[in-house]
Amino acid sequence: MENRLLIAFLLSLFVFFGWGYILSKIQGPPPAKQKHAQKKKETVPQSPIHPSTETSEVPGLAGLGTEPLPGTSEVFPESSFMAAEEKMVKVSNGNITFLLSNKGATLKEVLLNKYKEADGSPINLVQHSEGALWPLAIESNDETVNRIIQNAAYEISVDSMELSPFNPKGTLTMQLKHSSGLEVFRKFTFYTGKYLFDVETRITPGSFTPKNLIYTVYWGPGLGGHASSHTDHFVFAGPTTFINNERVENPPDEITDMVRHRGGLLWTAFQNKYFAAALIPGQGIKSAVIRKKDDQAYVGLELESVQSATSSTFWVYSGTKELRVLEKEGHKLVRLLDYGWMGNKFAFLVKPLLYSLQYFYDKVNNYGWAIIIITIIIKILFFPLTHKSFKSMKGLQKVQPYVKIIQERNKDDRTKMNEEMLELYKKHKVNPLGGCFPMLLQIPVFIALYHALFFSIKI
């Protein structure tokens, strides 16, 4: 009995341990404890919402697309922010060549074909530095939206455009449809021979609607075509805004963060001595913005938005500060011209002289001869005054001996001396001011001529 009990006990132990050993071989080791599993779960990074999509880390975009939108669980991989392949669109209208990029729908080059650098290449009005915005970039008050609209690839309507008198107008559209529902539509309209073109912008925010987005279109940083010289301190170069019929200058050194101009806004621009790039508001524009970012200055237009959506139009002028060109383009762009403190006082004379200079240049095709012709014409026009001045000075020379006698005779009585000298001038019909007054009248004309030549781009 006891032996059978002992055998049964041993068999039970064998079955108990043997069965556990067999199960461990078949099923593998038992699962780890719950506490260890939880700790391990916390240390492993979460996979994206699309586990099959591989994302690579892009410099400057670390952590992008890992935060869900408010009220949603949607996230966007970094690849959805970047242009798959940047494409350039070349637009030529004769006087100017534009190079636009489908990455952010921005301007990369504005080449003025008539004006050359020292090496013979066309002057490029786009001045860009690493990490800065490109001209006509859109920026919002949300960093995620900025990464999308500034880096994603827009669909373009044409690859290139060549305008001519037989094809005077051309349209380029760029459209972005993002997986978030954000849509951006931009339409650029160019014209043959014109430095002015139209830009239409429409933005539908999609799932970004709750963010109450505000959008601004910028030109900057700075402006190309600047020629350094010892006369730079006479000419303002930097952000300039024409508002409420006044020309307001914002020196870059005095901009700390952002300056807004609201009211009767006609344009805001970057300018230097010879060239300018101006943003001219149309519909849906709230204000002009002068901004300094990373120690670089920009000018911009803030767009009106309702529930993060916007629709706006504006014009862009990018070209020379020639009087005839600016007056032809309108929008009071002629107020971009600044002739300096003294020149502005005689601006009513500077403009006719500039027109005359251009007229004679068109006739003789040489600015040297044009200047000589204008100078001769001015001397002919002022000949009567000059002749009168010389005649008066000769009369003064004739009565000079009598003047000395009167001065010697009445040196102790200045009142009587002045009375006798007036009688002397009256008797000989001589005006003591007749020699210098005609010369004074000519001074404003020659000041105006100097400033007309100084600010003329073609001289």
C-alpha positions as CSV (number, residue, x, y, z in Angstrom):
1,M,0.0,0.0,0.0
2,E,2.7,2.4,1.0
3,N,4.8,1.3,-2.0
4,R,1.9,2.0,-4.4
5,L,1.4,5.4,-2.7
6,L,5.0,6.3,-3.1
7,I,5.0,5.2,-6.7
8,A,1.9,7.3,-7.4
9,F,3.5,10.3,-5.8
10,L,6.6,9.9,-7.8
11,L,4.6,9.5,-11.0
12,S,2.6,12.6,-10.2
13,L,5.8,14.7,-9.7
14,F,7.1,13.3,-13.0
15,V,3.9,14.2,-14.9
16,F,3.7,17.6,-13.2
17,F,7.3,18.7,-14.1
18,G,7.5,16.7,-17.3
19,W,4.3,18.3,-18.6
20,G,5.7,21.8,-17.8
21,Y,8.9,21.0,-19.6
22,I,7.1,19.7,-22.7
23,L,4.9,22.9,-22.8
24,S,8.0,25.2,-22.5
25,K,9.6,23.5,-25.5
26,I,6.4,23.7,-27.6
27,Q,5.2,27.3,-26.6
28,G,8.5,29.0,-25.8
29,P,9.3,30.9,-22.6
30,P,6.4,32.4,-20.6
31,P,5.6,36.1,-21.2
32,A,7.4,38.8,-19.1
33,K,5.8,40.4,-16.2
34,Q,3.3,43.3,-16.9
35,K,5.4,45.9,-15.2
36,H,8.4,45.0,-17.4
37,A,6.2,45.0,-20.5
38,Q,4.8,48.5,-19.7
39,K,8.3,49.9,-19.2
40,K,9.5,48.5,-22.5
41,K,6.4,50.0,-24.3
42,E,7.3,53.5,-23.0
43,T,10.8,53.3,-24.3
44,V,9.9,52.3,-27.9
45,P,9.0,55.3,-30.1
46,Q,5.5,55.3,-31.6
47,S,5.3,54.4,-35.3
48,P,3.7,56.9,-37.7
49,I,0.0,56.6,-38.6
50,H,1.2,55.1,-42.0
51,P,3.6,52.3,-40.8
52,S,4.5,51.4,-44.4
53,T,5.8,54.9,-45.2
54,E,9.5,55.5,-44.4
55,T,10.5,59.0,-43.5
56,S,14.1,60.4,-43.5
57,E,15.2,63.2,-41.2
58,V,15.6,66.5,-43.2
59,P,18.0,69.1,-41.7
60,G,16.0,72.0,-40.2
61,L,12.7,69.9,-40.1
62,A,13.4,67.7,-37.1
63,G,10.2,66.7,-35.3
64,L,8.0,68.0,-38.1
65,G,4.6,66.3,-38.5
66,T,4.6,64.5,-35.1
67,E,2.0,66.7,-33.5
68,P,-1.7,66.1,-34.2
69,L,-4.0,69.0,-35.1
70,P,-6.2,70.3,-32.3
71,G,-9.3,68.1,-31.9
72,T,-7.9,65.4,-34.2
73,S,-5.5,62.5,-34.1
74,E,-4.1,63.3,-37.6
75,V,-0.4,63.7,-38.1
76,F,1.6,64.3,-41.3
77,P,4.9,62.6,-42.2
78,E,7.8,64.9,-43.1
79,S,7.8,63.8,-46.7
80,S,4.4,65.6,-47.1
81,F,6.1,69.0,-46.5
82,M,8.8,68.7,-49.1
83,A,8.7,69.2,-52.8
84,A,9.4,65.9,-54.5
85,E,11.3,67.7,-57.3
86,E,11.7,71.4,-57.6
87,K,10.7,72.7,-61.1
88,M,11.5,76.1,-62.5
89,V,9.2,78.1,-64.8
90,K,10.9,80.7,-67.0
91,V,8.8,83.7,-68.1
92,S,10.3,86.2,-70.6
93,N,8.5,89.4,-71.7
94,G,11.3,91.1,-73.5
95,N,12.4,93.7,-70.9
96,I,12.5,91.2,-68.0
97,T,13.0,87.5,-67.4
98,F,11.3,85.9,-64.4
99,L,12.3,82.5,-62.9
100,L,9.6,81.0,-60.6
101,S,9.8,77.8,-58.5
102,N,7.0,75.4,-57.9
103,K,8.5,75.0,-54.4
104,G,6.4,77.5,-52.4
105,A,5.3,79.2,-55.6
106,T,8.0,81.9,-55.3
107,L,10.3,84.0,-57.4
108,K,13.9,82.9,-57.7
109,E,15.2,85.4,-60.2
110,V,14.1,88.7,-61.7
111,L,16.6,89.5,-64.5
112,L,16.5,93.0,-66.1
113,N,17.7,92.3,-69.6
114,K,18.6,96.0,-70.4
115,Y,20.7,96.6,-67.4
116,K,24.0,94.7,-66.8
117,E,26.4,94.0,-64.0
118,A,30.1,94.7,-64.3
119,D,30.6,91.1,-65.8
120,G,27.9,91.7,-68.4
121,S,25.2,89.5,-66.9
122,P,21.7,90.9,-66.4
123,I,21.0,92.6,-63.1
124,N,19.0,90.3,-60.8
125,L,16.7,92.0,-58.4
126,V,16.3,88.9,-56.2
127,Q,18.8,89.1,-53.3
128,H,18.8,85.9,-51.3
129,S,20.8,84.4,-48.4
130,E,20.8,80.9,-46.9
131,G,17.7,80.2,-44.8
132,A,15.8,83.4,-45.9
133,L,12.4,83.6,-47.5
134,W,12.2,83.9,-51.3
135,P,10.2,86.8,-52.8
136,L,6.5,86.3,-52.8
137,A,6.6,83.6,-50.2
138,I,3.5,83.2,-48.1
139,E,3.9,83.0,-44.3
140,S,1.2,82.3,-41.7
141,N,1.1,82.4,-37.9
142,D,1.4,78.6,-37.7
143,E,4.8,76.9,-38.2
144,T,3.2,73.6,-39.6
145,V,1.3,75.5,-42.2
146,N,4.4,77.5,-43.1
147,R,6.3,74.3,-43.7
148,I,3.6,73.0,-46.1
149,I,3.0,76.2,-48.2
150,Q,6.7,77.1,-48.4
151,N,8.2,73.7,-49.1
152,A,5.5,71.5,-50.8
153,A,5.4,71.0,-54.6
154,Y,2.8,73.0,-56.4
155,E,1.3,71.8,-59.7
156,I,2.2,74.2,-62.5
157,S,0.1,75.0,-65.6
158,V,3.1,75.7,-68.0
159,D,6.8,74.9,-68.1
160,S,7.8,78.2,-69.7
161,M,6.4,81.3,-71.3
162,E,7.7,83.6,-74.0
163,L,5.7,86.8,-74.4
164,S,5.8,89.1,-77.5
165,P,3.6,91.7,-79.2
166,F,1.8,88.8,-80.9
167,N,1.4,87.1,-77.5
168,P,1.1,90.1,-75.2
169,K,-0.4,88.3,-72.1
170,G,0.4,85.1,-70.3
171,T,-1.0,83.3,-67.3
172,L,0.8,80.8,-65.0
173,T,-1.1,79.0,-62.2
174,M,0.3,77.0,-59.3
175,Q,-1.9,74.9,-57.1
176,L,-1.3,72.9,-54.0
177,K,-3.6,70.2,-52.5
178,H,-2.3,68.8,-49.3
179,S,-3.5,65.7,-47.4
180,S,-4.6,67.9,-44.5
181,G,-7.2,69.5,-46.8
182,L,-5.1,72.7,-47.1
183,E,-5.3,74.1,-50.6
184,V,-3.4,77.0,-52.1
185,F,-4.1,78.5,-55.5
186,R,-1.8,81.2,-57.1
187,K,-2.3,82.8,-60.4
188,F,0.4,85.0,-62.0
189,T,-0.4,87.2,-65.0
190,F,2.4,88.7,-67.1
191,Y,2.4,91.3,-69.9
192,T,4.8,92.0,-72.7
193,G,7.4,94.7,-71.9
194,K,5.9,95.6,-68.6
195,Y,7.7,95.5,-65.2
196,L,4.3,95.0,-63.5
197,F,2.5,91.7,-63.1
198,D,-0.6,90.5,-61.2
199,V,-0.8,87.9,-58.5
200,E,-4.0,86.3,-57.3
201,T,-3.9,84.1,-54.1
202,R,-6.6,81.8,-52.7
203,I,-6.1,79.6,-49.6
204,T,-8.6,77.1,-48.2
205,P,-7.4,75.9,-44.8
206,G,-8.9,72.5,-44.6
207,S,-8.3,70.9,-41.2
208,F,-6.3,74.0,-40.1
209,T,-9.5,76.1,-39.9
210,P,-9.6,76.2,-36.0
211,K,-6.1,77.9,-36.0
212,N,-7.5,81.3,-37.1
213,L,-4.6,81.7,-39.6
214,I,-3.2,85.0,-40.7
215,Y,-1.2,85.2,-44.0
216,T,1.4,87.7,-45.2
217,V,3.2,87.8,-48.6
218,Y,6.8,89.1,-48.5
219,W,9.4,90.5,-50.7
220,G,12.9,90.2,-49.4
221,P,15.4,90.1,-48.0
222,G,16.6,93.3,-49.5
223,L,16.8,94.1,-53.2
224,G,19.4,93.4,-55.8
225,G,21.0,95.9,-58.2
226,H,22.6,98.0,-55.5
227,A,25.7,99.8,-56.7
228,S,27.9,101.0,-53.8
229,S,29.5,104.4,-54.1
230,H,30.6,107.4,-52.1
231,T,27.2,109.0,-52.8
232,D,25.2,106.4,-50.9
233,H,24.6,108.8,-48.0
234,F,22.6,111.0,-50.3
235,V,20.2,108.3,-51.3
236,F,17.9,106.2,-49.2
237,A,18.0,102.5,-49.8
238,G,15.5,100.2,-47.9
239,P,11.8,99.7,-47.1
240,T,9.6,102.6,-48.4
241,T,5.8,102.8,-48.1
242,F,3.4,105.3,-49.8
243,I,0.4,105.8,-47.5
244,N,-2.0,108.6,-46.9
245,N,-0.3,110.5,-49.8
246,E,3.0,110.5,-47.9
247,R,6.2,108.7,-48.5
248,V,7.4,106.9,-45.4
249,E,10.9,105.5,-45.1
250,N,11.8,102.8,-42.6
251,P,15.6,102.5,-42.3
252,P,16.5,98.8,-41.8
253,D,18.7,99.7,-38.8
254,E,15.7,101.2,-37.0
255,I,13.4,98.2,-37.5
256,T,13.3,96.1,-34.3
257,D,10.6,93.5,-35.1
258,M,7.6,94.6,-37.2
259,V,6.0,97.8,-38.4
260,R,2.5,98.0,-39.8
261,H,1.1,100.7,-42.1
262,R,-2.7,100.9,-42.3
263,G,-4.8,103.5,-44.1
264,G,-4.7,104.9,-47.7
265,L,-2.1,102.4,-48.7
266,L,-0.9,102.6,-52.4
267,W,2.3,100.5,-52.2
268,T,5.1,99.2,-50.1
269,A,8.5,98.6,-51.6
270,F,12.2,97.9,-51.4
271,Q,14.3,100.4,-53.3
272,N,17.8,101.6,-53.9
273,K,19.2,104.4,-56.1
274,Y,18.2,102.9,-59.4
275,F,15.8,100.0,-58.9
276,A,12.7,99.1,-56.9
277,A,10.4,96.2,-56.1
278,A,6.9,97.3,-55.0
279,L,3.9,95.3,-53.7
280,I,0.7,97.1,-54.7
281,P,-2.5,96.1,-52.9
282,G,-5.6,95.1,-54.7
283,Q,-8.6,93.3,-53.1
284,G,-8.4,91.5,-49.8
285,I,-5.3,93.3,-48.4
286,K,-5.3,94.4,-44.8
287,S,-2.1,96.4,-44.3
288,A,1.5,96.8,-45.3
289,V,4.2,95.1,-43.1
290,I,7.8,96.0,-42.7
291,R,9.5,93.1,-40.8
292,K,13.0,92.2,-39.6
293,K,13.7,88.5,-39.3
294,D,17.1,87.0,-38.5
295,D,18.6,90.5,-38.9
296,Q,17.2,90.7,-42.5
297,A,14.5,93.2,-43.6
298,Y,11.4,92.3,-45.6
299,V,8.4,94.3,-46.9
300,G,5.0,92.6,-47.2
301,L,1.2,92.7,-47.5
302,E,-1.0,91.2,-44.8
303,L,-4.0,89.4,-46.4
304,E,-7.5,89.6,-45.0
305,S,-8.7,86.2,-43.7
306,V,-12.0,84.8,-42.5
307,Q,-11.9,81.5,-40.6
308,S,-8.3,80.9,-41.9
309,A,-9.4,81.3,-45.5
310,T,-8.3,84.1,-47.7
311,S,-8.7,85.4,-51.3
312,S,-6.6,88.4,-52.4
313,T,-5.1,90.2,-55.4
314,F,-2.1,92.4,-55.7
315,W,0.4,93.7,-58.2
316,V,4.2,93.4,-58.2
317,Y,6.4,96.1,-59.8
318,S,10.1,95.0,-60.2
319,G,12.2,97.2,-62.3
320,T,14.0,100.5,-62.9
321,K,13.2,103.8,-61.4
322,E,13.0,105.7,-64.7
323,L,10.5,108.5,-64.6
324,R,8.8,107.6,-67.9
325,V,8.4,103.9,-66.9
326,L,7.0,104.7,-63.4
327,E,4.5,107.2,-64.7
328,K,3.4,104.7,-67.3
329,E,2.8,102.0,-64.8
330,G,0.6,104.2,-62.6
331,H,-0.3,103.6,-58.9
332,K,1.8,106.7,-58.0
333,L,4.9,104.6,-58.4
334,V,6.6,107.8,-59.5
335,R,6.8,108.7,-55.8
336,L,9.5,106.0,-55.6
337,L,11.8,108.7,-57.0
338,D,13.7,110.6,-54.4
339,Y,16.1,113.4,-55.6
340,G,17.6,114.1,-52.2
341,W,16.7,116.9,-49.8
342,M,17.7,119.7,-52.2
343,G,16.5,118.0,-55.3
344,N,13.0,117.4,-53.9
345,K,12.6,121.1,-53.3
346,F,13.0,121.6,-57.1
347,A,11.3,118.4,-58.3
348,F,9.0,120.5,-60.5
349,L,12.2,121.4,-62.5
350,V,13.9,118.0,-62.3
351,K,11.1,116.1,-64.1
352,P,11.0,118.4,-67.2
353,L,14.8,118.2,-67.4
354,L,14.7,114.4,-67.2
355,Y,12.1,114.3,-70.0
356,S,14.3,116.7,-72.1
357,L,17.4,114.6,-71.4
358,Q,15.6,111.4,-72.6
359,Y,14.2,113.2,-75.6
360,F,17.6,114.4,-76.9
361,Y,19.1,111.0,-76.1
362,D,16.5,109.4,-78.4
363,K,17.6,111.9,-81.1
364,V,21.4,111.7,-80.9
365,N,21.8,108.3,-79.1
366,N,24.5,109.8,-76.9
367,Y,24.0,111.2,-73.4
368,G,27.1,113.4,-73.6
369,W,25.7,115.3,-76.6
370,A,22.2,115.3,-74.9
371,I,23.7,117.1,-71.8
372,I,25.5,119.6,-74.0
373,I,22.3,120.4,-76.0
374,I,20.3,120.9,-72.8
375,T,23.0,123.1,-71.3
376,I,23.1,125.3,-74.5
377,I,19.3,125.6,-74.4
378,I,19.3,126.6,-70.8
379,K,22.0,129.3,-71.5
380,I,19.9,130.6,-74.4
381,L,16.8,130.8,-72.3
382,F,18.6,132.7,-69.6
383,F,20.5,135.0,-72.0
384,P,18.3,138.0,-71.4
385,L,18.8,137.7,-67.7
386,T,22.5,137.1,-68.1
387,H,22.8,140.2,-70.5
388,K,20.9,142.3,-68.0
389,S,23.2,141.1,-65.2
390,F,26.4,142.1,-67.2
391,K,24.9,145.4,-68.2
392,S,24.1,146.2,-64.6
393,M,27.6,145.3,-63.4
394,K,29.2,147.5,-66.1
395,G,26.9,150.4,-64.9
396,L,28.1,149.8,-61.4
397,Q,31.7,150.0,-62.5
398,K,31.1,153.4,-64.2
399,V,29.7,155.0,-61.0
400,Q,32.2,153.3,-58.7
401,P,34.5,156.5,-58.6
402,Y,31.5,158.6,-57.6
403,V,30.5,156.0,-54.9
404,K,34.0,156.3,-53.4
405,I,33.7,160.2,-53.3
406,I,30.3,160.0,-51.6
407,Q,31.6,157.4,-49.0
408,E,34.7,159.6,-48.3
409,R,32.6,162.8,-48.0
410,N,30.0,161.3,-45.7
411,K,32.0,158.7,-43.7
412,D,30.6,160.2,-40.4
413,D,27.0,160.4,-41.6
414,R,25.7,157.0,-42.9
415,T,22.2,158.3,-43.4
416,K,23.2,161.1,-45.7
417,M,25.7,158.8,-47.5
418,N,22.9,156.3,-48.3
419,E,20.6,159.1,-49.6
420,E,23.3,160.4,-51.9
421,M,24.1,156.9,-53.2
422,L,20.5,156.2,-54.0
423,E,20.3,159.5,-55.9
424,L,23.4,158.5,-57.8
425,Y,22.0,155.1,-58.8
426,K,18.8,156.7,-59.8
427,K,20.5,159.4,-61.9
428,H,22.6,156.8,-63.8
429,K,19.8,154.2,-63.9
430,V,21.8,151.6,-62.1
431,N,20.4,148.8,-59.8
432,P,22.9,147.5,-57.3
433,L,21.1,144.2,-57.1
434,G,20.8,143.9,-60.9
435,G,24.1,142.1,-61.2
436,C,23.4,139.2,-58.8
437,F,19.6,138.7,-58.9
438,P,19.5,137.3,-62.5
439,M,22.3,134.9,-61.5
440,L,20.3,133.8,-58.4
441,L,17.3,132.9,-60.6
442,Q,19.5,130.4,-62.6
443,I,20.7,128.5,-59.5
444,P,17.6,126.4,-59.0
445,V,17.7,125.3,-62.6
446,F,21.3,124.1,-62.4
447,I,20.6,122.4,-59.1
448,A,17.7,120.6,-60.8
449,L,19.9,119.7,-63.7
450,Y,22.6,118.3,-61.4
451,H,20.1,116.0,-59.6
452,A,18.5,114.9,-62.9
453,L,21.9,113.7,-64.0
454,F,22.9,112.3,-60.6
455,F,19.8,110.1,-60.3
456,S,19.5,109.1,-64.0
457,I,20.2,105.3,-64.3
458,K,21.5,105.5,-67.9
459,I,24.3,108.0,-67.2
